Amino acid sequence: MTKTAIMKIIKFFAVILISTTFFACSSNEPSGDKAVITEKQDIAVEKGQVFTVDTTDSRIHFTGYGVGKKHPGTFHLSSGSVAVLNNQITGGDFIINVRSLDLDQKEGMFQDKLKPHLLSGDFFDGDKFGTAKFAITKVEPYAANGKDTSIVEGANFTISGNLTIKDVTKNVSFPAKVDLDGNTLKAKGNFDINRRDWQMNYGNDKTLGDKFISEKVTIGLDLKAVKG
């Protein structure tokens, strides 16, 4: 093998190493709990007292990630309810207003370019699919162990539900902290999903370099519901 050929091989592997390090260190990968995503499940039968979601005090937070950057934002809820029997959630669902997407970054480029792009057909397609839905399929006690410890402090339940975005439905399971004081129910969760499971594939190609967009998105659940 000639010296020139050896130098080309060295350069090739150097590029691979640099690219791998670049993506590993600069893509700001999500840090939420890893959600378990499966196929659609049967919706739980609601039993007991109904708590109505307070849409003015509930949010769905999200963070998308690229190379060396992240873009946090929120969605508002249009409606929702949770059923409780013997201090146990038995079922419920809520509707997410996709068109309420609001980015934390208020600079012009984010509001004028990124926000419309997220609401376009490349991502949520807000004109065609104005809402998304989460319907509870199962709620079980959560117990942390050495291999599975939630980042949500005080997580006490695993919530599973069918998440429908753009007419695609997948079942998502994640740890959550649920507090119930008799008249008010509060639930918090923080978990990662793969947006490609809902056919949002735009930009998920590492050959795009610094224009690469992570397939993972961190979701933050901040829910409040009141009795009646």
Secondary structure as the mmCIF struct_conf table of DSSP 4:
data_model
#
loop_
_struct_conf.conf_type_id
_struct_conf.id
_struct_conf.beg_label_comp_id
_struct_conf.beg_label_asym_id
_struct_conf.beg_label_seq_id
_struct_conf.end_label_comp_id
_struct_conf.end_label_asym_id
_struct_conf.end_label_seq_id
HELX_RH_AL_P HELX_RH_AL_P1 LYS A 3 SER A 26
BEND BEND1 SER A 27 SER A 27
BEND BEND2 GLY A 32 GLY A 32
STRN STRN1 ASP A 33 LYS A 34
STRN STRN2 VAL A 36 THR A 38
BEND BEND3 GLU A 39 GLU A 39
HELX_LH_PP_P HELX_LH_PP_P1 ASP A 42 GLU A 46
BEND BEND4 GLY A 48 GLY A 48
STRN STRN3 GLN A 49 VAL A 53
TURN_TY1_P TURN_TY1_P1 THR A 55 THR A 56
BEND BEND5 ASP A 57 ASP A 57
STRN STRN4 ARG A 59 GLY A 66
TURN_TY1_P TURN_TY1_P2 VAL A 67 GLY A 68
STRN STRN5 LYS A 69 LEU A 85
TURN_TY1_P TURN_TY1_P3 ASN A 86 ASN A 87
STRN STRN6 GLN A 88 LEU A 103
BEND BEND6 ASP A 104 ASP A 104
BEND BEND7 GLU A 107 GLU A 107
HELX_RH_AL_P HELX_RH_AL_P2 GLY A 108 MET A 109
HELX_RH_PI_P HELX_RH_PI_P1 PHE A 110 LEU A 114
HELX_RH_AL_P HELX_RH_AL_P3 LYS A 115 LEU A 118
TURN_TY1_P TURN_TY1_P4 LEU A 119 LEU A 119
BEND BEND8 SER A 120 SER A 120
TURN_TY1_P TURN_TY1_P5 GLY A 121 PHE A 124
TURN_TY1_P TURN_TY1_P6 GLY A 126 LYS A 128
STRN STRN7 THR A 131 PRO A 141
STRN STRN8 ASN A 145 ASN A 145
TURN_TY1_P TURN_TY1_P7 GLY A 146 LYS A 147
STRN STRN9 ASP A 148 ASP A 148
BEND BEND9 ILE A 151 VAL A 152
TURN_TY1_P TURN_TY1_P8 GLU A 153 GLY A 154
STRN STRN10 PHE A 157 ILE A 165
TURN_TY1_P TURN_TY1_P9 LYS A 166 ASP A 167
STRN STRN11 VAL A 168 LEU A 180
BEND BEND10 GLY A 182 ASN A 183
STRN STRN12 THR A 184 ASN A 194
HELX_RH_3T_P HELX_RH_3T_P1 ARG A 195 TRP A 198
TURN_TY1_P TURN_TY1_P10 GLN A 199 GLN A 199
TURN_TY1_P TURN_TY1_P11 TYR A 202 GLY A 203
HELX_RH_3T_P HELX_RH_3T_P2 LYS A 206 LYS A 211
STRN STRN13 ILE A 213 LYS A 227
#
